[in-house]
């Protein structure tokens, strides 16, 4: 009796695949984080707290995470709208806009920071117009927010776009034939389907913004207690060869980031379960 043909996967077996995956994750993620935590443990909890518990550090941490959250929230709304427009509508220049969405991925962050500063500085084109109405963008928190929006927008748009492509227009038509208004269809049909991908994009944009350095330092002004971000403080400590202080600030950012991302993941799990029960 002939033996049944065994269908082999294109990916190697579980042992080899798991080994390669765990090795890469360990080298790229776990080992650096572990080294940071070991350094912090050797420095001591009291010393770490003494470094972090300063007005300048708290101001930088609060500024970085607050503006990163606002920028990710803005990107969540605008990124979903942009993904919907790019998928559902045809208009002149669509391909150009679609390609421009990926520009922050390809453009070096320092170049992006210089370009944004040139545009929004008081002597820039857009900055000059803003100054005429009494609004200053560059070298303020508005400039930081703008830079964080710029680097984080593609994460939301590219995460949501494939999901929008999978939503058939018949779903909206069926909802309309049943008497549902556009707002009801949006709230109870479209948004629940987009929520998991949108939250994933939000988390990615938030994580990207929190650690952003290159595009921010040029437009921020870097004034302590006003426009100084936490990554800049880490760089300052490293330039002074104060590795323990830099590690302490890094651990503080790691703890806050982990708490925020954990909260987002819990909300994402809840939204998926809610969709499954509908």
N, C-alpha and C positions, 0 to 999 in steps of 0.2 A: 504494500500500500504506500503510495507516494506521500512523503512528508509535506505538510502545508508550508508554503513559502513564508518566511519570516520577513516582515516589513521592518527595514532598518531606518532609523532616523538619520537625518543629515547631520545632526549634532552628535558628538561622541556620547558614550554611555554616562550614566549618572555619576559614577565615581570620578571619571576624568573631568567631566563638565563641572561637577561640584568642586573638585580640587582646584581647577583653574580659576573658577569664579571666586572662591574663598581666598585664594592667593592674591588675586588682583585687588579684591576689596580690602584685604589686610594691608597690602603695600600702599594703596592710594588713600584709604580712609582710616582704617583702624589704627595702624602704626603711628601716623602723625598725631591723631587725637590721643592715643595712649601715651605718646611721648610728652605731649602737652600736660596731660593729667599727672604723669609721674613727676615732671618738673614742678608743677604746682604743689604736689604732695611733699616733695623735698624742701620746697620753699616754706611750707607751713601754712596752715589755715589762717593763723593770726596775721602773718605777714601779707598773705594774699588779700585779706580783708582790709588791712591798713593801706594797701596800694589802691584798691578799688574805692574805698570809702573816703573819697576826696571830692570836693565840689566840682573840680574840673572834669574828673572822670565820670561822675554821675551825669553831669550836663552833657558830655559827649555821648554817653550811652543812651540817654533819654532822647537826644536829638537824632541819633542814628536810627534807633528802633521806631521812634514816632514817625519820622518822615518816610522811613521804609514802609511802614504800615499804610500810611496815607497814599504813597505812590503805588503800592500793590493794590490797594482798594480802587484807586482811579483806573489802573490798568485792568482790573477785573471787569469794571463796567465798560470802559471804552474798548478793551481788547475783545470782549464778547460781541459787542456791536460791530466792530471791524471785521471779525471772523464771519459774522452773519452776512454782512454786506458783500464781502468778497466771494462768498459761496452762492448766495441767492440772487445777486443782481449782476447785470452786464452794463458797463458804462465805459466811456473813453478813458484810457489811462489805467484801467483795472490791473493789467499785468505789471505796470510800473509800480503801482502802490503795493501790489502783492510782493514784488521783489524788494521794495524798500523796507518792508516789515523785517526782513532778515538782516538789514544793514547793521544794527547794533551787534549782531553775532560776529560779523566779519570785520567791523571797524575796531581798531585798537582803542581801548578806553581812554588813553591819554589824548589821542587824536580827537575823540568825541568831546572830551572836556575842553580842549582848545577851541574846537569849532563852536561849541555852545557859548563859551566865554566871548568869542569874537562877535557872535550874533547878539548876545543879550547884555554885554557890557554897556555902560553909559554912552560910550562912543561907537557902539555897534548899531546895526540897522534897526533891529527890533528893540534893543535896549534904549536907543535914542527916542523911539516912539513912546516907549513906556515911561521914560523920564519926562517927556512932555506933559503927560497926564499925572505926574507925581508918583509914579510907581517904579521902584527899583527892583530889578530881578537878580542880576549877577552880584556876587559877594553878599548875598542874603540867603535866608532859608528857602526862599522861593527858587533860587538858582539850584540849590541842592535837590529840592523836590523835582525840578524839571529834569535834572540829570538822571535821577533815579527812575523817573517815568520813562525816559528814553531807553535805558538799558533793560528795563523789565517788561516792556510792552510785548515783545515777540514771544515771551514764554506763555502768556495767556492766549494770544491769538493763535499760535501754532498748536497749542494743546486743544483748544476748543474747535478749531477749523475741521478736523476730521469727523468730529461728532456731528457738527452741523451738516456735513455732507451725507451722513447716514440717515438723517431725519427726512423722511419722505414728505413731500408737499401734501400727499393724500391725508396725512395725519391732521394737518391744519384744516383741510377741506372737510374731513369727517366731523371735526369739532364744530365747524361753522354750520354744517347741515343739521347738527343736533341743537342748534340755537345758541351756541356759546358765542360770546362777544370776543373781540380780539384780545382784550385785556384778560379775560378768563382763560382763553387758550394759551396766552403767554405765561400766565401764572401757574396754571394747573397741568399744562401739557408740555410746553417747550422748556421752561426753566427747570423742572425736575429732571428732564433728560440731559440738560447741559450742566447741572449742578456739580456732579463728580469731577468732570473734566475742568470746569471753571475753577473749582477749589484747588485742583492740582496745579493749574496755571498760576493761581494766586499764591500758593505756597512756593512755587519756583521763583516767581517774581520777587516775593518777599525775601527769600534766601539770597537771591542775587543782589538785591538792594542793600541788605544789611552789611555784606562784606565788600561793597563797591568802594573803590579808592581812586583809581586813575581818572575817571570822568568827573569826580566830585571836587578834588582838591584845587583844580584850576578855577572853578566857578564859585567855590564856597567862600573864599576870603580867609578861612581858617583862623577866625578870631576866637580865642578861648572863651568859653561860657556862652558863646553866641552862635558861631557857625563852624565849630570844630567837631569833626566826626570821630568816632571811636577808632576806626582803622588808622587814622592819622596819628592818634596817641600811641598806638602800638609801634608804628614806624619811627616815631620820635624816640621811644624807649630803646628800640633796636639800634638806632644811630648813636645813641649814648652808651651802647653795650650793656644796657640794663635789661638783660634777658629775663630775669625773674619778674620784673614789673610788667614787661611786655606779655609774658605768659599769664600773669594774674589778670590782666585786662582781657586777654584772649579767652581765658576760662570763663570770665563773667559773660562775655558775648556768647560763648558756647552754651552756657546754662540757659540764658534768656532765649536764645534761638531754639534750643531743644524744646523748651516749654511752649513756645509759640507754635512750632511745627507740630508738636504732639496735639495741641488743641485743634489745629486745623485738620489733622488726620482723624481725630475723633468725630469732628463735625462731618467730615467726608464719609466716614463709615456710617454715621447716622443717616445721612442723606441717601446713601445707597440702599440701606435697609428700608427706608421709607418708600423709595421707588419700588423695591421688591414687593412690598405689601400692597401697593396700589393696584 
